[in-house]
Amino acid sequence: MLSFLHTSRNPQKNVRNMCTSQCRKNHYEVLNLPRNCKSKEIKESFIKLSKEHHPDLNKSKDAHKMILEINEAYKILGNTESRRIYDLGLAPSGFREYSNRNDTTNIYHNEQFRNDAWNDKSFYENRNKSQDDYYKSKPYYGINGIKRTSNFRVLISCLFIATLAVGLQFFVIKKSFELQVDDLIEKSNRAQDSLKTVRETANTNGNQVQIEILKHRFAVKDKTE
């Protein structure tokens, strides 16, 4: 109980200790290699470091520990499949930097701790290459018979379709406008013909007779309504 209380009173210290224990060097750093290194480089670095830290040549107290770490790193990274699995669970290179910060409350909100697999080249380079031929035979778009098209051709096709759509829309709008104009002209012509007929009838019958005719028409119209 006392040890529990003592631990709970120093949460920040406990977090720092936990981070220090979890933030040891990864296998790539043990071999002094970048994550996108090749298999040949891994083997060469393993041989070189094994010679440098061999207990017969290196009398430092950490030599034995280094040899164990080097062997473990080579055991994992020297095999393509185990390296691929290791890379999937490996944190990004900036993950351990938070252990040197005083503020430990924001370590899980820092942008550098978000592992972006899409930008990690080692994921692709350490893939299971035995499946490459299988996926190459698969249709790129998931539809048999349709091959992959270059981005330039896709862009040209999109521009062509967009231009065609704009042209078609312009044609439809123009045609609709022309039909409306023709309809207005036709109505105007009918109105002019009707006015012309009324004037000719008025000239023939005289104003008084024309007025009587109009009265008669209005009277008949009122009765029918």
FIROGU-426293 format. One line per field, with one value per atom (N, C-alpha, C): residue number from 1; atom name; x, y, z. Coordinates in Angstrom, 3 decimals, padded with zeros to 6 digits, always signed. Example, Ala and Ser with C-alpha at 12.3 -4.5 7.8 and 13.67 -1.06 7.14 Angstrom:
BEGIN
pos	c(1;1;1;2;2;2) $
site	c(N;CA;C;N;CA;C) $
X	c(+013.190;+012.300;+013.200;+012.850;+013.670;+012.900) $
Y	c(-005.690;-004.500;-003.300;-002.250;-001.060;+000.030) $
Z	c(+007.800;+007.800;+007.800;+007.080;+007.140;+007.870) $
END
This chain:
BEGIN
pos	c(1;1;1;2;2;2;3;3;3;4;4;4;5;5;5;6;6;6;7;7;7;8;8;8;9;9;9;10;10;10;11;11;11;12;12;12;13;13;13;14;14;14;15;15;15;16;16;16;17;17;17;18;18;18;19;19;19;20;20;20;21;21;21;22;22;22;23;23;23;24;24;24;25;25;25;26;26;26;27;27;27;28;28;28;29;29;29;30;30;30;31;31;31;32;32;32;33;33;33;34;34;34;35;35;35;36;36;36;37;37;37;38;38;38;39;39;39;40;40;40;41;41;41;42;42;42;43;43;43;44;44;44;45;45;45;46;46;46;47;47;47;48;48;48;49;49;49;50;50;50;51;51;51;52;52;52;53;53;53;54;54;54;55;55;55;56;56;56;57;57;57;58;58;58;59;59;59;60;60;60;61;61;61;62;62;62;63;63;63;64;64;64;65;65;65;66;66;66;67;67;67;68;68;68;69;69;69;70;70;70;71;71;71;72;72;72;73;73;73;74;74;74;75;75;75;76;76;76;77;77;77;78;78;78;79;79;79;80;80;80;81;81;81;82;82;82;83;83;83;84;84;84;85;85;85;86;86;86;87;87;87;88;88;88;89;89;89;90;90;90;91;91;91;92;92;92;93;93;93;94;94;94;95;95;95;96;96;96;97;97;97;98;98;98;99;99;99;100;100;100;101;101;101;102;102;102;103;103;103;104;104;104;105;105;105;106;106;106;107;107;107;108;108;108;109;109;109;110;110;110;111;111;111;112;112;112;113;113;113;114;114;114;115;115;115;116;116;116;117;117;117;118;118;118;119;119;119;120;120;120;121;121;121;122;122;122;123;123;123;124;124;124;125;125;125;126;126;126;127;127;127;128;128;128;129;129;129;130;130;130;131;131;131;132;132;132;133;133;133;134;134;134;135;135;135;136;136;136;137;137;137;138;138;138;139;139;139;140;140;140;141;141;141;142;142;142;143;143;143;144;144;144;145;145;145;146;146;146;147;147;147;148;148;148;149;149;149;150;150;150;151;151;151;152;152;152;153;153;153;154;154;154;155;155;155;156;156;156;157;157;157;158;158;158;159;159;159;160;160;160;161;161;161;162;162;162;163;163;163;164;164;164;165;165;165;166;166;166;167;167;167;168;168;168;169;169;169;170;170;170;171;171;171;172;172;172;173;173;173;174;174;174;175;175;175;176;176;176;177;177;177;178;178;178;179;179;179;180;180;180;181;181;181;182;182;182;183;183;183;184;184;184;185;185;185;186;186;186;187;187;187;188;188;188;189;189;189;190;190;190;191;191;191;192;192;192;193;193;193;194;194;194;195;195;195;196;196;196;197;197;197;198;198;198;199;199;199;200;200;200;201;201;201;202;202;202;203;203;203;204;204;204;205;205;205;206;206;206;207;207;207;208;208;208;209;209;209;210;210;210;211;211;211;212;212;212;213;213;213;214;214;214;215;215;215;216;216;216;217;217;217;218;218;218;219;219;219;220;220;220;221;221;221;222;222;222;223;223;223;224;224;224;225;225;225) $
site	c(N;CA;C;N;CA;C;N;CA;C;N;CA;C;N;CA;C;N;CA;C;N;CA;C;N;CA;C;N;CA;C;N;CA;C;N;CA;C;N;CA;C;N;CA;C;N;CA;C;N;CA;C;N;CA;C;N;CA;C;N;CA;C;N;CA;C;N;CA;C;N;CA;C;N;CA;C;N;CA;C;N;CA;C;N;CA;C;N;CA;C;N;CA;C;N;CA;C;N;CA;C;N;CA;C;N;CA;C;N;CA;C;N;CA;C;N;CA;C;N;CA;C;N;CA;C;N;CA;C;N;CA;C;N;CA;C;N;CA;C;N;CA;C;N;CA;C;N;CA;C;N;CA;C;N;CA;C;N;CA;C;N;CA;C;N;CA;C;N;CA;C;N;CA;C;N;CA;C;N;CA;C;N;CA;C;N;CA;C;N;CA;C;N;CA;C;N;CA;C;N;CA;C;N;CA;C;N;CA;C;N;CA;C;N;CA;C;N;CA;C;N;CA;C;N;CA;C;N;CA;C;N;CA;C;N;CA;C;N;CA;C;N;CA;C;N;CA;C;N;CA;C;N;CA;C;N;CA;C;N;CA;C;N;CA;C;N;CA;C;N;CA;C;N;CA;C;N;CA;C;N;CA;C;N;CA;C;N;CA;C;N;CA;C;N;CA;C;N;CA;C;N;CA;C;N;CA;C;N;CA;C;N;CA;C;N;CA;C;N;CA;C;N;CA;C;N;CA;C;N;CA;C;N;CA;C;N;CA;C;N;CA;C;N;CA;C;N;CA;C;N;CA;C;N;CA;C;N;CA;C;N;CA;C;N;CA;C;N;CA;C;N;CA;C;N;CA;C;N;CA;C;N;CA;C;N;CA;C;N;CA;C;N;CA;C;N;CA;C;N;CA;C;N;CA;C;N;CA;C;N;CA;C;N;CA;C;N;CA;C;N;CA;C;N;CA;C;N;CA;C;N;CA;C;N;CA;C;N;CA;C;N;CA;C;N;CA;C;N;CA;C;N;CA;C;N;CA;C;N;CA;C;N;CA;C;N;CA;C;N;CA;C;N;CA;C;N;CA;C;N;CA;C;N;CA;C;N;CA;C;N;CA;C;N;CA;C;N;CA;C;N;CA;C;N;CA;C;N;CA;C;N;CA;C;N;CA;C;N;CA;C;N;CA;C;N;CA;C;N;CA;C;N;CA;C;N;CA;C;N;CA;C;N;CA;C;N;CA;C;N;CA;C;N;CA;C;N;CA;C;N;CA;C;N;CA;C;N;CA;C;N;CA;C;N;CA;C;N;CA;C;N;CA;C;N;CA;C;N;CA;C;N;CA;C;N;CA;C;N;CA;C;N;CA;C;N;CA;C;N;CA;C;N;CA;C;N;CA;C;N;CA;C;N;CA;C;N;CA;C;N;CA;C;N;CA;C;N;CA;C;N;CA;C;N;CA;C;N;CA;C;N;CA;C;N;CA;C;N;CA;C;N;CA;C;N;CA;C;N;CA;C;N;CA;C;N;CA;C;N;CA;C;N;CA;C;N;CA;C;N;CA;C;N;CA;C;N;CA;C;N;CA;C;N;CA;C;N;CA;C;N;CA;C;N;CA;C;N;CA;C;N;CA;C;N;CA;C;N;CA;C;N;CA;C;N;CA;C;N;CA;C;N;CA;C;N;CA;C;N;CA;C;N;CA;C;N;CA;C;N;CA;C;N;CA;C;N;CA;C;N;CA;C;N;CA;C;N;CA;C;N;CA;C;N;CA;C) $
X	c(+000.838;+000.000;+000.869;+001.954;+002.828;+003.525;+003.937;+004.603;+003.641;+002.383;+001.375;+001.174;+001.084;+000.900;+002.109;+003.272;+004.488;+004.531;+004.090;+004.084;+003.072;+001.885;+000.812;+001.105;+002.037;+002.326;+003.279;+003.865;+004.820;+004.417;+003.254;+002.779;+003.673;+004.195;+005.022;+006.335;+006.908;+008.143;+007.917;+006.752;+006.446;+006.295;+005.648;+005.473;+006.814;+007.718;+009.040;+009.815;+009.708;+010.399;+009.846;+008.521;+007.893;+008.332;+008.388;+008.796;+010.238;+011.091;+012.504;+012.692;+011.907;+012.035;+011.483;+010.475;+009.837;+010.494;+011.348;+011.895;+013.337;+013.699;+015.044;+015.190;+016.410;+016.690;+015.934;+015.453;+014.857;+015.962;+015.593;+016.591;+017.388;+016.736;+017.450;+018.532;+018.192;+019.156;+020.302;+020.002;+021.066;+022.104;+021.631;+022.535;+022.996;+022.594;+022.977;+022.531;+021.293;+020.763;+019.431;+019.099;+017.765;+016.736;+015.485;+014.430;+014.230;+014.696;+014.539;+015.802;+016.638;+017.884;+017.594;+018.579;+018.446;+018.988;+018.638;+019.065;+020.582;+021.230;+022.688;+023.316;+022.742;+023.262;+023.085;+021.990;+021.748;+022.818;+023.102;+024.113;+025.491;+025.850;+027.163;+027.315;+026.259;+026.313;+026.400;+025.686;+025.728;+027.147;+027.798;+029.165;+030.129;+029.987;+030.878;+030.726;+029.470;+029.232;+029.568;+029.366;+029.711;+031.207;+031.984;+033.440;+033.838;+033.207;+033.565;+033.249;+032.141;+031.694;+031.956;+032.745;+033.055;+033.822;+033.436;+034.083;+035.593;+036.085;+037.530;+038.274;+037.558;+038.191;+037.749;+036.519;+035.963;+035.805;+036.544;+036.549;+035.587;+034.751;+033.816;+032.752;+032.167;+031.172;+029.869;+029.643;+028.410;+028.582;+029.753;+030.012;+029.075;+028.906;+028.046;+026.592;+026.149;+024.783;+024.593;+025.596;+025.507;+025.474;+026.262;+026.265;+024.887;+024.236;+022.890;+021.896;+021.992;+021.087;+021.346;+022.606;+022.952;+022.438;+022.621;+022.129;+020.609;+019.942;+018.480;+017.992;+018.663;+018.277;+018.454;+019.578;+019.821;+018.860;+018.507;+017.571;+016.217;+015.795;+014.499;+014.603;+015.578;+015.673;+016.292;+017.007;+017.630;+016.648;+015.448;+014.405;+013.324;+012.978;+012.043;+010.686;+010.149;+008.809;+008.788;+009.774;+009.805;+010.084;+010.857;+011.113;+009.837;+009.062;+007.804;+006.854;+006.737;+005.861;+006.381;+007.695;+008.304;+008.036;+008.149;+007.918;+006.480;+005.541;+004.132;+003.852;+004.589;+004.358;+005.350;+006.223;+007.260;+006.727;+007.003;+006.575;+007.415;+006.913;+007.693;+008.943;+009.875;+011.192;+011.139;+010.131;+010.068;+009.374;+009.030;+008.213;+008.928;+010.239;+010.943;+011.281;+011.103;+011.480;+010.669;+009.492;+008.652;+009.220;+010.117;+010.668;+011.537;+012.009;+012.842;+012.026;+010.736;+009.886;+009.465;+009.279;+008.837;+007.346;+006.610;+005.154;+004.771;+004.369;+004.015;+002.528;+001.760;+000.309;-000.155;+000.684;+000.260;+000.944;+001.584;+002.378;+001.504;+000.265;-000.587;-001.327;-001.177;-001.845;-000.874;+000.402;+001.404;+001.318;+001.449;+001.295;+002.351;+003.541;+004.634;+004.411;+003.436;+003.238;+002.178;+001.685;+000.692;+001.434;+001.342;+002.096;+001.399;+001.999;+001.424;+002.060;+001.391;+001.963;+002.084;+001.234;+001.270;+002.561;+003.182;+004.414;+005.662;+005.490;+006.629;+007.085;+008.220;+008.704;+009.086;+009.459;+009.905;+008.775;+007.522;+006.398;+006.321;+006.537;+006.478;+007.725;+008.886;+010.129;+010.258;+009.629;+009.730;+008.476;+007.723;+006.502;+006.842;+005.838;+006.011;+006.005;+007.196;+007.318;+006.831;+006.635;+006.157;+004.733;+004.015;+002.636;+002.531;+003.666;+003.620;+002.989;+003.404;+002.868;+001.370;+000.933;-000.498;-001.322;-000.849;-001.603;-001.465;-000.351;-000.199;-001.217;-001.590;-002.568;-003.995;-004.207;-005.540;-005.857;-007.129;-007.501;-007.304;-006.735;-006.391;-007.635;-008.703;-009.931;-010.975;-010.592;-011.522;-012.504;-012.332;-013.222;-012.378;-012.704;-011.939;-012.038;-010.907;-010.882;-010.507;-010.524;-010.167;-008.774;-007.835;-006.459;-006.254;-005.164;-004.851;-004.528;-005.069;-004.859;-003.995;-003.141;-002.264;-003.079;-002.529;-003.213;-003.449;-002.525;-002.677;-003.899;-004.081;-005.245;-006.541;-006.493;-007.685;-008.022;-006.987;-007.197;-007.788;-007.236;-007.744;-009.192;-009.509;-010.887;-011.847;-011.424;-012.278;-012.505;-011.443;-011.582;-012.499;-012.387;-013.246;-014.710;-014.971;-016.353;-016.909;-016.073;-016.525;-016.835;-015.969;-016.206;-017.470;-017.662;-018.863;-020.121;-020.068;-021.226;-021.548;-020.501;-020.721;-021.295;-020.762;-021.276;-022.727;-023.075;-024.456;-025.389;-024.949;-025.766;-025.973;-024.919;-025.027;-026.003;-025.953;-026.858;-028.310;-028.566;-029.937;-030.470;-029.638;-030.073;-030.358;-029.479;-029.663;-030.937;-031.177;-032.376;-033.635;-033.617;-034.769;-035.049;-033.995;-034.154;-034.740;-034.269;-034.783;-036.262;-036.661;-038.071;-038.953;-038.477;-039.242;-039.386;-038.305;-038.362;-039.343;-039.304;-040.230;-041.680;-041.919;-043.278;-043.767;-042.888;-043.264;-043.537;-042.722;-042.938;-044.266;-044.587;-045.857;-047.055;-046.980;-048.064;-048.190;-047.059;-047.085;-047.716;-047.399;-047.981;-049.492;-049.946;-051.385;-052.094;-051.475;-052.078;-052.152;-051.092;-051.104;-052.164;-052.319;-053.351;-054.747;-054.952;-056.263;-056.557;-055.543;-055.718;-055.989;-055.309;-055.508;-056.929;-057.419;-058.787;-059.809;-059.617;-060.537;-060.552;-059.376;-059.302;-059.986;-059.750;-060.388;-061.903;-062.377;-063.834;-064.417;-063.674;-064.147;-064.203;-063.232;-063.235;-064.374;-064.698;-065.764;-067.145;-067.388;-068.715;-068.916;-067.868;-068.007;-067.881;-067.571;-067.343;-068.597;-069.744;-070.980;-071.385;-071.295;-071.660;-070.690;-069.423;-068.414;-068.644;-069.054;-069.350;-070.512;-071.558;-072.718;-072.330;-071.468;-071.018;-070.266;-069.404;-068.640;-069.545;-070.586;-071.538;-072.260;-072.655;-073.365;-072.484;-071.218;-070.291;-070.106;-069.965;-069.802;-071.052;-072.226;-073.485;-073.626;-073.287;-073.359;-072.368;-071.191;-070.158;-070.592;-071.269;-071.741;-072.802;-073.682;-074.751;-074.175;-073.192;-072.596;-071.835;-071.281;-070.552;-071.504) $
Y	c(-001.203;+000.000;+001.247;+001.245;+002.404;+002.630;+001.541;+001.687;+002.225;+001.817;+002.324;+003.816;+004.279;+005.698;+006.488;+005.933;+006.628;+006.775;+005.771;+005.819;+006.814;+006.836;+007.695;+009.165;+009.495;+010.897;+011.503;+010.696;+011.194;+010.730;+011.145;+010.644;+011.056;+012.299;+012.747;+011.984;+011.730;+010.958;+009.551;+008.963;+007.612;+007.572;+008.600;+008.657;+008.754;+009.605;+009.750;+008.442;+007.738;+006.454;+005.444;+005.445;+004.519;+004.813;+006.115;+006.510;+006.112;+006.292;+005.964;+004.480;+003.648;+002.206;+001.737;+002.443;+002.021;+002.637;+003.650;+004.391;+004.009;+002.775;+002.337;+002.276;+002.073;+002.063;+000.936;+001.227;+000.152;-000.595;-001.653;-002.508;-001.765;-000.825;-000.066;+000.813;+001.408;+002.277;+001.474;+000.274;-000.587;-000.869;-001.077;-001.349;-000.081;+001.078;+002.376;+002.486;+002.116;+002.113;+002.844;+003.433;+004.022;+002.925;+003.264;+002.252;+001.774;+002.551;+002.133;+001.471;+000.962;+000.329;-000.998;-001.472;-002.719;-003.889;-005.097;-006.300;-006.419;-006.008;-006.070;-005.171;-003.983;-003.048;-003.593;-004.297;-004.891;-005.927;-006.761;-007.800;-007.192;-006.200;-005.565;-004.872;-004.181;-003.493;-004.490;-005.600;-006.642;-007.192;-007.482;-008.024;-007.008;-005.759;-004.706;-004.486;-004.344;-004.080;-005.285;-006.475;-007.682;-007.739;-007.320;-007.290;-006.210;-005.048;-003.932;-004.216;-004.917;-005.138;-006.562;-007.309;-008.672;-008.605;-009.401;-009.344;-009.547;-010.262;-010.489;-009.229;-008.332;-007.109;-005.883;-005.904;-004.763;-005.142;-004.480;-004.824;-003.979;-003.175;-002.343;-003.215;-002.691;-003.459;-003.642;-002.787;-002.876;-003.717;-004.282;-005.026;-006.221;-006.965;-008.148;-007.761;-006.682;-006.203;-005.773;-005.094;-004.644;-005.823;-006.851;-008.035;-008.682;-008.756;-009.334;-008.503;-007.178;-006.303;-006.395;-006.477;-006.580;-007.890;-008.983;-010.282;-010.295;-009.703;-009.647;-008.807;-007.671;-006.798;-007.506;-008.202;-008.902;-010.079;-010.725;-011.845;-011.394;-010.197;-009.672;-009.052;-008.174;-007.424;-008.234;-009.291;-010.106;-010.991;-011.152;-011.957;-011.031;-011.205;-010.280;-010.248;-011.416;-011.479;-010.911;-011.289;-010.769;-009.268;-008.788;-007.345;-006.597;-007.165;-006.522;-006.405;-007.472;-007.453;-006.457;-006.407;-005.476;-004.027;-003.737;-002.373;-001.932;-002.874;-002.521;-002.023;-002.545;-002.129;-001.112;-000.622;+000.313;+001.727;+002.478;+003.874;+004.724;+005.896;+006.787;+007.281;+007.801;+008.149;+009.220;+010.078;+011.159;+010.794;+009.508;+009.124;+009.336;+009.062;+009.118;+010.530;+011.503;+012.868;+013.417;+012.868;+013.423;+013.145;+012.162;+011.840;+012.959;+013.855;+014.973;+016.223;+016.156;+017.316;+017.337;+018.543;+018.668;+018.431;+018.831;+018.697;+017.340;+016.428;+015.077;+014.923;+015.977;+015.858;+015.905;+016.431;+016.586;+015.619;+014.583;+013.713;+012.915;+012.656;+011.859;+012.712;+014.046;+014.944;+015.565;+015.253;+015.844;+015.210;+016.021;+015.551;+014.527;+014.595;+013.726;+012.271;+011.997;+010.624;+009.903;+010.532;+009.885;+009.129;+007.837;+007.006;+006.993;+007.675;+007.755;+006.686;+005.553;+004.441;+004.745;+005.625;+005.930;+006.637;+007.362;+008.083;+007.340;+006.142;+005.361;+004.432;+004.763;+003.998;+002.572;+002.353;+001.018;+000.003;+000.438;-000.485;-001.101;-000.281;-000.787;-001.596;-001.118;-001.789;-003.153;-003.316;-004.580;-005.430;-005.182;-005.953;-007.389;-008.232;-009.610;-009.623;-009.600;-009.456;-010.682;-011.802;-013.007;-012.839;-011.829;-011.595;-010.553;-010.006;-008.939;-009.403;-010.576;-011.085;-011.349;-011.783;-012.060;-010.786;-009.704;-008.452;-007.761;-008.001;-007.418;-007.989;-009.265;-009.892;-009.456;-008.810;-008.345;-007.034;-006.818;-005.534;-004.383;-003.300;-002.163;-001.514;-001.417;-000.753;-001.736;-003.017;-004.018;-004.524;-004.136;-004.568;-005.260;-006.501;-007.253;-006.605;-006.571;-006.020;-004.554;-003.867;-002.442;-002.310;-001.877;-001.730;-000.370;-000.281;+000.977;+002.062;+003.233;+004.370;+005.407;+006.059;+007.073;+008.254;+008.958;+010.121;+011.206;+011.318;+012.333;+012.039;+010.785;+010.409;+010.600;+010.292;+010.515;+011.998;+012.846;+014.292;+014.791;+014.332;+014.747;+014.307;+013.084;+012.582;+013.422;+013.786;+014.615;+015.990;+016.580;+017.890;+017.805;+016.727;+016.554;+016.426;+015.602;+015.418;+016.724;+017.461;+018.738;+019.738;+019.788;+020.695;+020.314;+019.017;+018.540;+018.889;+018.738;+019.053;+020.544;+021.384;+022.838;+023.228;+022.632;+022.928;+022.517;+021.337;+020.865;+021.768;+022.193;+023.094;+024.434;+024.942;+026.202;+026.067;+024.929;+024.699;+024.649;+023.955;+023.839;+025.208;+025.995;+027.333;+028.219;+028.163;+028.977;+028.577;+027.274;+026.792;+027.209;+027.121;+027.529;+029.022;+029.824;+031.267;+031.571;+030.876;+031.090;+030.720;+029.634;+029.230;+030.269;+030.835;+031.874;+033.123;+033.490;+034.661;+034.416;+033.227;+032.898;+032.942;+032.449;+032.468;+033.900;+034.772;+036.178;+036.866;+036.564;+037.167;+036.713;+035.430;+034.909;+035.570;+035.722;+036.391;+037.848;+038.505;+039.903;+040.025;+039.088;+039.110;+038.894;+037.977;+037.743;+038.983;+039.642;+040.862;+041.964;+042.080;+043.081;+042.763;+041.484;+041.089;+041.390;+041.120;+041.390;+042.888;+043.690;+045.142;+045.665;+045.091;+045.504;+045.198;+044.021;+043.633;+044.573;+044.934;+045.848;+047.205;+047.689;+048.991;+048.970;+047.900;+047.801;+047.727;+046.981;+046.875;+048.221;+048.961;+050.281;+051.254;+051.186;+052.072;+051.747;+050.459;+050.041;+050.363;+050.044;+050.206;+051.570;+052.269;+053.525;+053.292;+054.341;+054.207;+053.803;+054.376;+054.097;+052.639;+052.138;+050.731;+049.803;+050.172;+049.335;+049.283;+050.414;+050.443;+049.524;+049.539;+048.682;+047.208;+046.905;+045.510;+045.048;+045.915;+045.572;+045.394;+046.292;+046.156;+044.823;+044.447;+043.187;+042.002;+042.061;+040.976;+040.854;+042.005;+041.988;+041.474;+041.833;+041.377;+039.872;+039.353;+037.898;+037.175;+037.773;+037.180;+037.126;+038.232;+038.274;+037.220;+036.984;+035.984;+034.569;+034.321;+032.973;+032.685;+033.736;+033.550;+033.394) $
Z	c(+000.000;+000.000;+000.000;+000.793;+000.851;-000.470;-001.092;-002.391;-003.426;-003.339;-004.279;-004.100;-002.826;-002.567;-003.027;-002.820;-003.237;-004.750;-005.445;-006.916;-007.428;-006.812;-007.297;-007.075;-006.117;-005.839;-006.873;-007.716;-008.705;-010.102;-010.589;-011.888;-013.038;-013.008;-014.121;-014.163;-012.994;-012.946;-013.464;-013.106;-013.568;-015.078;-015.632;-017.081;-017.775;-017.223;-017.827;-017.764;-016.627;-016.507;-017.492;-017.642;-018.571;-019.993;-020.352;-021.694;-021.959;-020.943;-021.120;-021.374;-020.656;-020.818;-022.146;-022.678;-023.914;-025.145;-024.929;-026.048;-026.341;-026.115;-026.454;-027.968;-028.412;-029.846;-030.543;-031.737;-032.522;-033.262;-033.964;-034.609;-035.679;-036.354;-037.387;-036.761;-035.642;-034.966;-034.355;-033.923;-033.398;-034.478;-035.713;-036.834;-037.538;-037.022;-037.615;-039.075;-039.321;-040.689;-040.741;-041.896;-042.071;-042.312;-042.156;-042.287;-043.718;-044.691;-046.088;-046.637;-045.742;-046.178;-046.878;-047.622;-048.369;-047.542;-047.973;-047.249;-047.216;-048.297;-048.356;-047.292;-047.108;-046.111;-044.692;-044.464;-043.142;-042.820;-043.790;-043.577;-043.354;-044.153;-044.021;-042.670;-042.236;-040.948;-039.798;-039.921;-038.887;-038.726;-039.843;-039.789;-039.185;-039.620;-039.140;-037.636;-037.171;-035.752;-034.878;-035.414;-034.649;-034.373;-035.363;-035.163;-034.161;-034.261;-033.389;-031.924;-031.674;-030.294;-029.799;-030.529;-030.080;-028.757;-027.779;-026.454;-026.494;-027.490;-027.571;-027.990;-028.721;-029.199;-028.411;-027.958;-027.236;-025.763;-024.907;-023.487;-022.654;-023.311;-022.547;-021.893;-020.822;-020.074;-020.857;-021.859;-022.649;-023.906;-024.109;-025.343;-025.482;-024.384;-024.439;-024.733;-024.086;-024.315;-025.767;-026.322;-027.708;-028.673;-028.391;-029.253;-029.279;-028.110;-028.043;-028.861;-028.737;-029.485;-030.988;-031.362;-032.788;-033.373;-032.634;-033.110;-033.225;-032.228;-032.260;-033.433;-033.666;-034.781;-036.118;-036.264;-037.531;-037.706;-036.617;-036.686;-037.235;-036.841;-037.297;-038.684;-038.866;-040.122;-041.249;-040.913;-041.952;-042.681;-042.127;-042.765;-043.311;-044.583;-045.238;-044.549;-044.219;-043.635;-042.219;-041.394;-040.025;-040.023;-040.995;-041.095;-041.461;-042.381;-042.787;-041.600;-040.817;-039.643;-038.603;-038.434;-037.479;-037.883;-039.183;-039.673;-039.449;-039.552;-039.364;-037.949;-036.986;-035.600;-035.095;-035.986;-035.567;-035.568;-034.504;-034.407;-035.340;-035.756;-036.611;-035.909;-036.705;-036.179;-035.100;-035.089;-034.112;-032.820;-032.649;-031.497;-030.171;-030.133;-028.855;-028.434;-029.300;-028.960;-027.788;-027.568;-026.511;-025.121;-024.990;-023.675;-023.135;-024.007;-023.573;-023.278;-023.448;-023.203;-021.738;-021.201;-019.808;-019.676;-020.696;-020.646;-021.195;-020.316;-020.745;-020.975;-020.789;-020.908;-022.347;-023.255;-024.645;-025.587;-025.064;-025.922;-026.875;-026.497;-027.369;-028.386;-028.272;-029.209;-030.187;-030.064;-030.946;-032.317;-033.332;-034.711;-035.090;-034.463;-034.879;-034.496;-033.612;-033.182;-034.006;-035.038;-035.893;-036.988;-036.960;-037.893;-039.243;-040.209;-041.549;-042.414;-042.543;-043.303;-044.779;-045.288;-046.724;-047.112;-046.176;-046.478;-046.017;-045.516;-045.051;-046.172;-046.789;-047.938;-047.565;-046.310;-045.917;-045.996;-045.838;-045.933;-047.324;-048.335;-049.709;-050.054;-049.641;-049.996;-049.328;-048.167;-047.435;-047.577;-048.610;-048.848;-049.244;-049.250;-049.696;-051.222;-051.824;-053.279;-054.041;-053.354;-054.039;-054.550;-054.038;-054.458;-055.569;-056.011;-057.016;-058.319;-058.809;-060.076;-059.978;-058.800;-058.620;-058.764;-058.137;-058.190;-059.541;-060.243;-061.576;-062.553;-062.358;-063.247;-062.951;-061.818;-061.451;-062.165;-062.541;-063.169;-062.200;-062.681;-061.816;-061.231;-062.055;-061.607;-061.086;-060.988;-060.487;-061.521;-062.790;-063.872;-064.930;-065.228;-066.216;-067.593;-068.287;-069.637;-069.702;-068.573;-068.543;-067.934;-068.763;-068.306;-067.645;-066.918;-066.245;-067.268;-067.058;-067.953;-067.252;-068.026;-067.445;-066.937;-065.962;-065.393;-066.436;-067.394;-068.437;-069.302;-069.665;-070.480;-069.699;-068.422;-067.590;-067.543;-067.406;-067.369;-068.678;-069.809;-071.122;-071.291;-070.866;-070.978;-070.150;-068.939;-068.077;-068.694;-069.259;-069.901;-071.114;-071.873;-073.055;-072.652;-071.629;-071.169;-070.612;-069.865;-069.306;-070.414;-071.436;-072.569;-073.319;-073.523;-074.211;-073.419;-072.101;-071.263;-071.306;-071.252;-071.319;-072.670;-073.747;-075.085;-075.248;-074.730;-074.810;-074.018;-072.849;-072.036;-072.748;-073.363;-074.104;-075.267;-075.971;-077.100;-076.632;-075.520;-075.004;-074.592;-073.903;-073.477;-074.680;-075.676;-076.881;-077.621;-077.745;-078.441;-077.697;-076.373;-075.584;-075.758;-075.775;-075.968;-077.347;-078.380;-079.738;-079.839;-079.172;-079.200;-078.514;-077.412;-076.722;-077.593;-078.278;-079.171;-080.310;-080.908;-082.005;-081.531;-080.309;-079.771;-079.558;-079.035;-078.844;-080.179;-081.182;-082.517;-083.098;-082.925;-083.447;-082.760;-081.431;-080.712;-081.144;-081.341;-081.786;-083.166;-084.056;-085.408;-085.365;-084.496;-084.382;-083.850;-082.876;-082.329;-083.385;-084.184;-085.252;-086.307;-086.643;-087.615;-087.084;-085.779;-085.181;-085.178;-084.831;-084.827;-086.232;-087.193;-088.586;-089.050;-088.642;-089.025;-088.411;-087.140;-086.454;-087.136;-087.499;-088.160;-089.526;-090.266;-091.587;-091.467;-090.456;-090.252;-089.845;-088.988;-088.551;-089.717;-090.583;-091.750;-092.702;-092.777;-093.707;-093.154;-091.894;-091.308;-090.656;-090.384;-089.664;-088.166;-087.466;-086.031;-085.270;-085.633;-084.911;-085.064;-086.304;-086.547;-085.819;-085.827;-085.167;-083.669;-083.115;-081.680;-081.357;-082.210;-081.987;-082.078;-083.036;-083.189;-081.935;-081.417;-080.220;-079.003;-078.888;-077.792;-077.869;-079.095;-079.285;-078.882;-079.249;-078.912;-077.401;-076.742;-075.290;-074.586;-075.127;-074.531;-074.658;-075.827;-076.036;-075.120;-074.978;-074.132;-072.675;-072.200;-070.814;-070.562;-071.564;-071.399;-071.320;-072.146;-072.149;-070.858;-070.248;-068.984;-067.810) $
END
